[in-house]
Amino acid sequence: MQTYVSVRALLVAPALAVALLLLWGGGALPVAAQALPVTVSQGPVQPPSELRVTTFFTDGFALDWQPVSGAMTGGQYRIGIFEGIDGPAVVKAVTANLHADHFVAGGLQPGHTYYVRVSTFVPAQAGQPEDQLSAPAQLIATTLSDQSVLLAIYFAADNDLAPYIPLLRERIRVGSALNPNVRILLLADGDVQNDTTVWEAAGGVITATAAVVDAWGASELDTGDPAVLTWFLQFARSHYQAEQSIVSLMGHGVALAPELAWVPPSEPGEPVQAPRPGIPPLKPQGLDYTPTDVTDGGYLSVTGVGRALAAATDNGAQPFDLLFFDQCFQGSLDVLYEVRQASHVLIASPNYAWLVAPYAQYIPHFAPAATPEQMADDVINIYQRMLNNSNPNAIFWVRGADIGGIAEAVNGLGDALRVATQAGEVWPIEQAALRSKFVDTTQCGAGTLHLGPPDELLGAGSFAGNLQTLVGAGDANGVHAAAGQLLTSLETVTSTFRVGHPYLDRTEFWNYDDTLTIMAPLPRATPPLVAWRASIYRDATPFAAFWTPAPTQTVLVSQTFAFVRDGRWDEFLGDWYTAPRTPTIGAWCSYAPPGLVGAETAVSLTVAATTTSEGLLLTWSPPAGIEPALYQVMVRKPNGVNQVLVAALEANTLSYTLSPGKVGRYEVVVVAVDAAGFVQAIANPVQWDVGDSVQMYLPIVQR
């Protein structure tokens, strides 16, 4: 007996056209008896359009599409349903003719994810000497199950990420139409007052709820407050009772952000005021590319995330199935150790997490029949396929139960390195670090995008491998054996990576191919203003720290990281550095660069720019032969490193006015993108100087 739910799923073929361009493989088919040709060639024939799922069953689903038009005769649609991107095919069928507009697939498993591809085949005929087979129209869909999956997404976008909220909502809506078993809750907070909203999505419909006002009596929450994150996760679990639960934390990530408090200045003769939690009301607070909630001034430290997830999971007694850090720099051992009990499986990026957010592709893979490991594997591979080598990165998944073993291996290596340091074996340690793969950069403001010292986060695996090479198997301090134990523990991590020249700065080459990061031992005399993370990498709290953005401001580190409290890597670093370790908080900033994928093959978009009393007016014409889903306006702000999205415009909008903000040079780029975010057309940058007088420069021609 078939159980079903009716829902019309939207076309997602454009979202997969780049990733899944696979042609039909041939074979005997059940719907029609005619023999298939041995060879076919891809020609100008088009696939059917508007491919969608109309009904989901426990053992299949019903498809329909818009047939191709034209005078072709004797053709058919070839339908393939596959268990994965590379097969195997579980259903192969052909239609009787090219007038067919639907197909019901059966014999599938409940709660499984399937890849659907429908191609147009036209045999040789008058004026067409060869058989022709189109590229496939395609989608991913999940069969119905009696079990459900909860996806809770926490998007802290009260900063320069606010323009992405509508794009994310649409992708969630589209993805929900392809998986009848998933129930989605999204908490998103933008960069204006009273815009914190919880949205719920299912069956291709997304709706704003009154959950925030009902629970808090207000419509603006500080998404940097751990209590808000805890409330949302508890609300999500109570709102949807599901057999599996997935959490995605979106927003700016920052590596090793400590818990801070600041002391307000006092007037002469007045008593010293009590410390207040959070970042002082100075830079970097208020900079929209920092991981702060700009409206309310809060930020989520590593320990804050740990507290929130511990409260939401009853201290790990009720862990989530999958926790996805859809953020930059969260693949550090310190971050993952903090939350190791909160989820069975965790996904993180050790370096830049390009903001592609392909949730329309992720959601069909959150299937009841999939294990957390399978879901995690699908996420990291989809994420990687959405990028190219202008977006170098690494991403991995690891079981929460394996993080403790990795941490203990790092502790063991730290013990051996302390012995070696005390014995004077310094050169191999220093050289091993310098030769390792680094992930963070010193690119705050107008900084550099070079990966390497004096950055402080390096790949644990590359460091351990270099140590083994440099100390040799016969070292008397146990470093070789301890490094080998660390490498063995890292075999539990599953990863994927890209190397290449980032479009942010094509003179740089990013080749990070490692997984978890640890705090690096930089040259021993490195001052604390440079090795500032190491200067606060200590377990005795609270302690006062030098605040480099405003040296007269007193700040306190009120809580340190769990791995520092429990582990011994901090003790090695304490012995390692010879310069006095004055606790210092350096300027941190975090970017989530847009994943501008396809720009190298995109056509040119012509943009005219004129200054007006309101700002810089940009106008353009639709690119020939292309039907964009959106136009995106990207801006590199004064002293900024990369473009940020400032507006996502409907396809019928052909102008935008950029208002001046801070004084300095702006670089503005308009791109046309398809439904998946792939770049179809891109304009040359327009430079705009804002100062006492405003000047505008002609576009720069990039080659």
DOTORKE-26985 format. One record per atom (N, C-alpha, C): x, y, z. Coordinates in steps of 0.05 Angstrom, whole numbers, plus 5000, padded with zeros to 4 digits. Each point is the difference from the previous one (the first is absolute). Example, Ala and Ser with C-alpha at 12.3 -4.5 7.8 and 13.67 -1.06 7.14 Angstrom:
BEGIN
526448865156498250245000501850245000499350214986501650245001498550225014
This chain:
BEGIN
501749765000498350245000501850255000499550184982501650244998498950235017501850125016499450245015501150234985498550224998501050224985499250275012501450204992499350285006500450164974498150174995500150154975501450275004502050064984501350265001501450044973499950254990501350064975502750115005502149854991502750095005501050174977501450215006500950184979502349894984500450114977502249924983502650085013501849815001502750065011502249924980499249944975502149934981502250204997499450265000502250194998502049985023499049925023501749995024502049774997499449804983501749774999501349974972499550184982500949964973503149994998501350155017502950004999501149745014498849945023501049785016499449724989497849984985499049734993499649974970501850104984499649984971500849724991498249815004500549724992497949924980500949844980498249924978499049725005497949934986498749745002502049774993499849785014501949784997499049774982497550014990499049794982498949765016499249804986498949765013497149954992499049755006497349934993498150135020497850114991498350165017497149895000498650045022497449865003497650144987500050274997497650134991499449954970502150014984499649954972501849784991499149854979501549754993502150054979500150254988501950044978502849975010501849904983502849985007501350275000501950045018501550255002502449994982500850234988502350014983502649945016501949894987502549945013501650265006499950194981501450255004498150234996500450215017498550244997501950245002499350224989501650245002498450225012501350175016498550225012499850224979497650094995499650214980498450235011498850164983498650245009497349945012499149755000497449945011499950075030497850115009499850105027498749795019500650005025498649835019497250115006498349855012497450115008500450215022498250195002500350215020498049965023500550155022498249995023499649725012502249855001499949745012499450045030498149845011499250035028498849745010499949985026498649785014497350115007497949854993497350085007498949855024500849755004499149835022502249835010500349985027502049825012498649755011501249774995499149755011502249885017499349805016502149865016501849844982499149924976501649844982500550144974499750264999500650144975498850285000499750124976498850264997499150044972498150184996499050074974501450254989500849994975501450224987498250114978500350264995499050104975501850224990499650094975501850194987498550124977501250214989499050134976501449884976498549874982501349884977501450204982502049904985501450184982498250064976500650224987498550084977501749974975498749984977501549974975498849794983501249964976498949824980501349725001501349935023501449755002498049775001500749784987498249765000501549765010498549815010501249745008501750015025499950215015501750025024498749895025501450045022499149905026501550155022499049985024501550105023501249765015502550035007501349785014500350095029499049835017499950065029501849825015501750115016501849855017499750105029499849815019500050075028502349855013501750155014502549905010500250035030501549825013500350015029502150215008501650094981502150195006500750154975501750205003500850164977501349844978501449785008501349834981498649734997497549985008498549754997500249845026499149755000498949864976497150084995499149954975497350054992498249785012497850095012498149805011497450004983499650204984497750014981501150114974499349864978500550104973497549974984499250214986497549984985500150194977498349944980499650194978497050044996499350234990497250064994499449914972497449984993499249914974500650214978500050265008500450214980500850265014500350204984500850265011497750175010497549894998497750145011499649935030501449805010499749925028500850235018498650035022500750215019500049915029500149735005500149915027501049725001500849925025501049735004499849945030499149765007499849915028502249805005501950065017502249825007499249845024500449744999499449825023502449825006499749835020502149825007502350125016499650245011502150145015499749955030502050075015499949955029499050255015498549965022498950235015502350165013499650264999501850185014502850014988500349944974502650004987500150244981502550084994500550224981500749894973498850114979500549904973500550244981501849954980500550194979498349924976498650204989498249964978501150154976500249864977500950134975498149924977499150204985498349954978501250144975500649844980501350104976498149964976500350174980498549984975501749854980498949794988501349854979498550034974501450074978498850034974501649834980498849804987501649844981500650164975501949894985500850134974497550024982499850224986497750054982500850204979498150084984500650184979501250265011502350084990501350245009501649955026500149765010501449945024501449724997502450004991501349744992500749825024500050105024500849845023497850015022500049785016498350015024501050225018498150125014500750215019498849955027501650065021499249975027500750255015498050125014500450255014501549955026501150225010500849995028497549965017500349905024497649935016498950245015497350025001498750155022500249825024500550125024500549845023499250135026499549835019499550095027500749785019500050075026500549815021497549995018499049775006497549985016500349775020498450015020500049805022497249875002500049745001497449865003498950045028497449965002498650045025500849795021499950075025500649825022498150055023499849815018498450055024501750135022502550064994501750145018500750284989500850185018500550274991502750105009500950224988502650125006499550305006501250105021499950285007502550134991499850234986502350174994499550275012501850075019499850265014502450174991499550234987502150174989500050265016502350075011500350245016501950194984498850214989501550184982500450275014502350045012500750255013501050194979498250144987500650184977499650295006500250075026499850295007502650134996500950014975502650104991499950024970502249974986500050034971498849754986499149805015498749774988497050034997498950225009497150035000498849974972501250104978498849974974499649714991501349815014499849724992497549875011498650135019497749875013497949924980499050184982498049924980500949774982502650014992501049784983500049745014500850005026499949755015497249905004498150185005497249915004499049864974500650124977499149884975501249724996502649975005501249744997498949795019499450095024498749825019497349914990498550194990497349944990500249804977501850054981500249824977500949725010501949995018500949745010497949855014498350145015497949865015497949874982499850114976498149884981500949734989502549945004501249754989500449795021499250055025500349815021497650025018498049824997497650035016500349925029502449915008500449915027501450215018500950214988501650205015498250225009500550105025498750235011502150205008499850244990502250195003499150245016501750095018499750255014502550174996499650244992502250194996499650245018502050065017500150255014502050184985499050234991501850184985499650285013502350145003500050275012501650184981498750204989501350194982501250235015500750214985501650225010498450255007497449975004498350225009498549915025498850195013498549935024497549844993499249835019497549865000499649824975502249864993499849824976500949725006500149925026500649725007497549834996500249804983497649854993500749704999498149845008500249714996498149934977501149874980498449914977499849695001497849904991499749714998499449924971501249784991499749924972499549704998498249934982499349734994498549994974500449804984498449964976500150234980502350144999500250224981498850265008499250025026498850255011501650095024500750255001501450115023498350235011499750015027498250185013501450125024499650265004501050145024498249925024501149965023498549945024500250235020498549985021500150195022501549905023501849804996501349865022501750195016501450184987501850185015498450185018498050134990498450185017498549845022499049774993498649845020501849925023502549944994501849905021501450235015500750214985501750215012498550275004497650024989498750265002501350224985501749944981501550204984500549874973500650174980500649904974502950054991501750075019502850034995501649855021501549804992501649845018503050044993501749965020502950014997500949724993500549954974500949734992502849935009501450195013502549955013499749905028497649985010499449925027499649705001501649855015499649705001497249925008498750165016497349935009498050004977500450174980498350014976500449744984502449924996500649754985498849765015500349995026498949785016497050004997498750235003497050014997499249894973501350094979499149924973500249704996502249885009500449724996498049845017499550095024498049865017497250044988499450244990497450044987499649824976502249984983499849844976499449715007501349895020499649725008497249965011499050195015497349975011497950044980500550174980498150064979499649774980502249874993499949774982501349765013498549805006501049765011501049824977502649974997501149864977502049785009500249804984501849785006503050084998500550194981502750104997500050315001502050125011500150295002502750104990499950214983502450124988500050305008502350105007500350285007502150124981499350234988501950154984500450285013502550065007500650265011501350174978498650204990500950164978500850285011501950124985500850275007503050024999501150225011502950045001501149825022502049844993501449855020502750145006501049975024502550125007501649805016502449954993501649805013500850085028499549835019500950035027499250265013497550084997499050245013499649955030501450135017499749955029497550145011499249935024497950145013501150255013498950234993501250265009498050155018501250175016498550205015501650264998498650235002501450254999499250185023501850175008499650175023499450284989497550105005499450274991501850215013500850214986501750205012498650155022501550085020498850155022501150295001498550185009500950275004502050015024501850195000502050035022498550015027500949845018498850005027497649825002499049904978497749825001500949715003498449835013500849725003500149864973501749804999500349844975497449844996499050014976497549864994500549704996497949855004500149714997500349934971501549784994500449924972497349924988499850064974497649934985500849794979498349804997500849794980499850104972501749894983500050064971502350184992499750104975502050174988499550295007502250155006499650285006498650144977498650235005498650144979501950164983502049874990502150114983500549804978501850064982500749804980501149765014499549754990498649944974497050005002498850055023497150025001499050224982498049954984498950194982501149974972502249854997500949944973498449764990498750044977498149804992501249744990502749994997501149744992501249855024499450085024500949855023497749825009500649805017497949815008498350115022499450254999498350125021497150024990498250035019497350084994500050315001500150134976500550284999497850165015497649924998497850145013500350005030500749775012500149965029502749985011502149964984502750015010501149745011498549784999500949755010501649844980501449805010501449814982500149735014500249794985500149735011502949915002501049985024502749895004499949704997502449884999500149714999498649885025500650115023498849895024497050065001499150234988497250064999498549804983501149924977498849794984499849745015502249945015500049765016497949995021499650235014498050015020497249974988499650144978497349994987499349714992501949864987499549734991499749805023501650055021499749835024497350025012499050255002497350045011497849884983500450024973498049904981500049694999502149875009500249714998500149875027499350145021500249895027502849895005502050184995502849935004500849754984499049984976500749784983498449745004498250005018498349765004498149964977499250224986498249984977501350144976502149884990501550144979498450024974500750204984499050014973501349784983498949954977501249794983502250124982499650254992501950134982500150305007502450105005500550285005501850114978499050204986501550114977500850295006502650055003501050275003500350114972497950134990500150134974501250285003502550005009501450245008503049974994501550225000502949994996501449915026502249864997502049965021499049835024497849854997499049865023501249715001501749934982501249745000502549985017500150155021502249995019499449805022502049875010499649815022498850135024500750255006498950135023496950044997499150074976497150034996498649735002501149804986498649744999500149865027502150035015500249885027497850125018499550264997498050145016497249884997499449904976497349914994499949704993502049855007500349734991497749825009498750075023497849835010497350094990499950214984497450124992498949864975501649844985499049884976501649754994498649814987501349754992502150064978499450184981501850064979500150314997502450104994500350294996501450064974499150214986501250094976501250285005502550054990501250265004502050054978500550264995502150094982502350115017502449914996502350115015500850284990499350064976500950264989497550154990500250144977497750154991497749824991497650075009497649864991498650194980500449954975498850174979497049995003498850234998497150025004498549924975499649744997498449904978497349905010499949895024497549925013498149864981500749774989498249864981498049825015498350125016498149845016497949864983499550104976498149864983501149734992502749984999501249744994500449845026500750135022500449855025497549855009497750144999497649915014499049734990500049954973499149734992501849775011502450075009501749795011499649965030498450165012499349965028497749805002500649764993497949794997499949825024497649915008499849835023501749754999500449894976501549754998503050045001500950254999502950065000501150025028502449915004501450045026501150285001500650105024501350265002502650024984501549784999502549994985499450044970497949864990499350034972499150284993498450125018499250274995502450195000501849975019502350175001501749964975500349764990501649954976498750144976497349994998498650134979500450315001499950115024500350295003502850094991502149875009502650104993500649964970498849804988500549964971498350194983497550055008498450204986501350275002500950075024501350265004502450034982501649794998502450014984499450024970497949854991499350014972498950274992498950165019498950264993502250214995502549935006502250194998501849924977501950194994502249934982502650095013502249984985502650045012500650305005498150174994500250285009498950035028499049785011498949995027501449785016502750015003501349785014499149995029499749765010499049955027500449725009499449955025499849735011497549985017498949765001497649955017500149715007499149935025500249735009497749935019499749745005498249925022501449805018499250005025501249835020497949935020500249765011498149915021500850145026497950095015500550125025501649815019499449744998501449815017503049974994500850094976502849984992501750245008498750225007501450255006501849975025499049865020501649965024502649854994499949804982502449864994502050174985499050184982501850184987501250205020498450095018501050195021502249875017499649755007502049865017502549964984499849954974502449974984501550274998498650224998501350265000501450055028498649925021501250025027502649845001500049764990502449835000502250134984499350114977502150144985501150245015498250155013500950235016502049915022499449785013501849895021502849954988500049864977502649934988501550254991498550204989501350244991501150165024498849995023501150135024502649875007500149744999502549865007502250084979499250014975502050074979500950295004498250185006500750285004502050025023499449875022501850015023502749884994500149814981502549884992501550164979498950224992501350174980499449934971498149824996499349924972497950194990500850244994498250214993499750034969502249974986499950044971498049834986499849735005498149844985497150095006499450095024497350085007499350264984501850195001499550254987499749964970501849844988499849964971497649844992499249815017497549844994497650194999499950195018497850195000500150184975502350104994500250194977499449864974500449744998499549864975497149884999498550055020497349885001498050184986497549894997497950154987498550175020499850264994498650195017497350074987498250105017497350064990499150285004500750135022498950275005501950204987499150244997501650214987500150255018501850184993500250255014498750224985497749944987498850184981497950185011499950055026498150195011500450274987497850134993500350254987501349974973502150164995501449994975502549815003499649775011502249825005500649824977501549795005500949824979498449745001499849874977498649744998501949774998502550055008502049785000499649825024500049744994499749805021502849925010500550045026502649935011500650175024502349955014500750175022500050294992499150195018499549955028497149915007498649894981497449875007500649785020498049935016500549825022498549745000498549944979498749744998501149844978501049765006501249824980498649735001500349854978498849744998501549805018498549865017501249815018501449784985498849914978501249784985502650084986500050234987502550094986502250055020499450105024502050055021501149745010498349805005500949745009501849874980499250014974501649884979502750134997500150265002502650144999501849935023498749985024501649925023501349734996498549814990501149734996502450014981499750164979502250024980502550125012499650215016502350165010501449875024498549875018501349885023501049724995498849864981500949734994498849805020500149744991498749795016501549945026502550085002501649935023500250225021498250204999500350225020499549905028501550115019499949905027497850135017498650204988498150155016497149904995499649814983497349894995498450174981501250194986498450174982499149854976501749834988499349854977497649825005500149865023497849815007497450165006500350225014497650165007498750124975501750094981498950114975498649784984501149765001498749784986497349935012499850025027497549955013497950214992500950254997498150214992499149954971501849924983499249944972498049774999500449805017498149785001497350095010499950175020497450105010498550164979501550144983498850174979498849844977500649744999498849834979497049975004498950075023497249995004498550244987501450194989498950244989499649964970497750064989499449994971499950284989501650054979500250284990500050014970499750244990500350064972501250284999501450064979501450264999500450094971500650254996500950124975502450175005501950014981502250195001499850174975501050245002499950184977500550295008499650184981500450285004497350135007499650105024497450125007499450244983497550034992499350234984500350265016500249985026500450245017502750124994502049834994502750104994501449774984500050034974501049794983503149985001501350185013502949975004500749805022498049935016500449815022499249724991501349805012499449724994499349865027497649915003499149875024500049704995501649865016500349714996499549845025498150095016499449855025498549754993501249775006498749744995499849835025500250135023499949865026497250025011499749915025497350005013500150185024499949895024499850165025502550175003499650245012502250185006500550015030502550065007500950055027501650255001500550105025501650245003502949954993501150174983502749954990502150105019502349865002502350115013501650174980499750265001501550174983502850035011501850144985502750055011499950095029501849905016499750015030500050295010501350184987500150285009497750174989498149884987497750154989498650165022499850274997498750165021497049955001498850065023497149955004498350164981500950234991498450154981499749854973501849814995499949844976498749735006501149865020498849755008497950055022498050164994498250095020498149775009499349824983498349785008501549835020502649954996501549845019500250145027500050274999500350155025497649975019497749934989497649965017499349705001501749834990499549714999500949885027498550065021500749935027497549935016500349855021497649905014499250155025501750185010499450155025498550254993497450015006498350234994498750095025499150255002500350214979502750135001500750134977502550155000499650244981501450225006499850244983501749964975499150134979501449984974500250274987502150034984500450244985498249994975498450214996498050014979501150174977501149874979501450164980498250194984497449954996498450214986499850265015500249995027499850245017501749955024502650064999501949925022499350115027498450215002499350115027497649855012498849834985497649855009500849755015499049965023500649765016498049784992501149764993498449774994500949775018498249825005500549765016499349754984501749815000499349734990498749855023497549964999498549905022499749705000500449874977499849714999501749904976501549795004501749904979498749754989501449874981498949784985500249745015498149824995499949745015502649844994501050014976502449844994502450125015500050265004502250115016499749915029497650005011499649915028500649715003499249844981500349715003502649894989501150134980502349894986502750125008502049934984502850085007501450134977498650064978501350144978500850295009498450125017500650265010502550005017500549785014502549985016502449994983499849864977502350004982500550284989497950144992500450274989501050195021499249955025501150175022503049975003501049754996502949955002501450094974498550004978501350054974500850294997498350195005500650284995501950115021502050144990502050135018499450295005498550134982499250285005497950015022500050215016497950025021497250004987498349845012497349964987498050185014500150264994498050195009497449934986497949945015497449934987499150234982499449934975499350194980497749904984498050184995497849944982500550164974500849874979500450134975497450064985500250164980497750054983499249754985497549915004499149774985497850104981500049874978497850054981499549744985497749984989499249754987498450074975500849884978498650044975498749744992497750024988498749774987499950074970502149964985500150104973497849864983498850154982498049884982501449794982498749784995501149804982499350074971501650184988499450084972501049794981498349804996500749774984499050044972501849954981499250034972501050264987501250175016500850264990502049984977501649794999502149984979498749944973497649894999498749934975497650174995499450195017497750174997500350204978497850094989500050204979500250275014500550214984500350275010497350135004499750145023497750165006500850295000498750164983500650284998498450175020501550155016498750165021500850294996498150185001500550295000499850105028501750195007500150115027500050304999498250135016500050295001499550075029501250235009499550105027497650175001498449975021497650165004500150115029498050155007499950115027499649785021499049764991499649785018502349815002501850014981502249815000500949934972500849754997501049904974497849844987499050104977497849864985501249814980499449755002500949794982497649914983500449994974497949904981501349804981498449814991501149804982497749884983500749864979498149864982500349705004497949854996500249715002502149894981501749825009502049884982498649834979501150014976498749874977500149695004497749884994499949715001499949875027499750165021500049905028497650115014498849825017497850085016500849975030501250205012500949985027497749965020500549875022498149985021500150255018502550115003500450235017502350164989500150265007502450164998501050055028502649975004501250055026501950244997499850185019501950235001502049945022502549984992502249955019501750255003500850065024501550245006502449935017502450104991502349995017500150285014499750005026499850255014502850125006500250255007502650125006501549835020502649944993501849835016499049725003498149924984499049725001501749824983499849745005501649804986498449874978497549955004498449864979497350144996498749934978497450104995498049885020498050155008497849905016497450064985498149835004497450044987498550225014499150204984498450225012497149994990499649864977497249994990499749764982497849865002499249794982497450094987500050044974497850134986498649804982497450034998498449834981501050054972499449804983501150004972498950234984497750115008498950234985500950275010501850005020501150255011502750044987500350234987502450064984501550255009499650075026501550235011500249975030501950145011500450015029501650245007499350135022501550235010501449925026502750034999501649945024500450265015499250005025500350245017502850015012501150245002502750015011499949955030502049875010500349955029502550145010502049845007502550115009501650134977501850185007501750134980502049804990500550014974502149824988499149904973501449814989499549894974498349755001497850004984498349774997500549884973499949734999500149864975497549844997498550054979497349894997499949824976498949765003499749804979497149904999498949994977497349894996500349734986498749795010500149744988497249894996499649854979497549864995500449715007498249895016500349725009497549844994500349744998497749824996498949935027498049815000498649935025501849885021502349884991501849875019502150195010500250244989502050195007502549994982499949844979502250004981500050264983502350114997500350254985499649954970498150154988499549984971501350244985500050235013501250244987501150175023502250144994501350165020501050264987499750225014500950264990502850055011501550174985502650095010499550195024501850015019499550165024499950304994498350145014499950295000501250105026501950194998501250125023498650265007499550055025498550235009501350115025501150244999501350125023498150185015499749965025498250165017501850155020499850265000501550175019498750275003501750205002498950275001498650064974501149894978498750014974499949724989497949934986499649734990500949984971501749804995501049954973499249724992499649964974499349744989501949944977501149764999501949924980498749804981500949994976499049814980500749725009498549804990500549735008502949914993501149845018502649884995499649754983501549974979499849764983501849795012498849785009501649785012500549794978502549915000500849794980500849755015
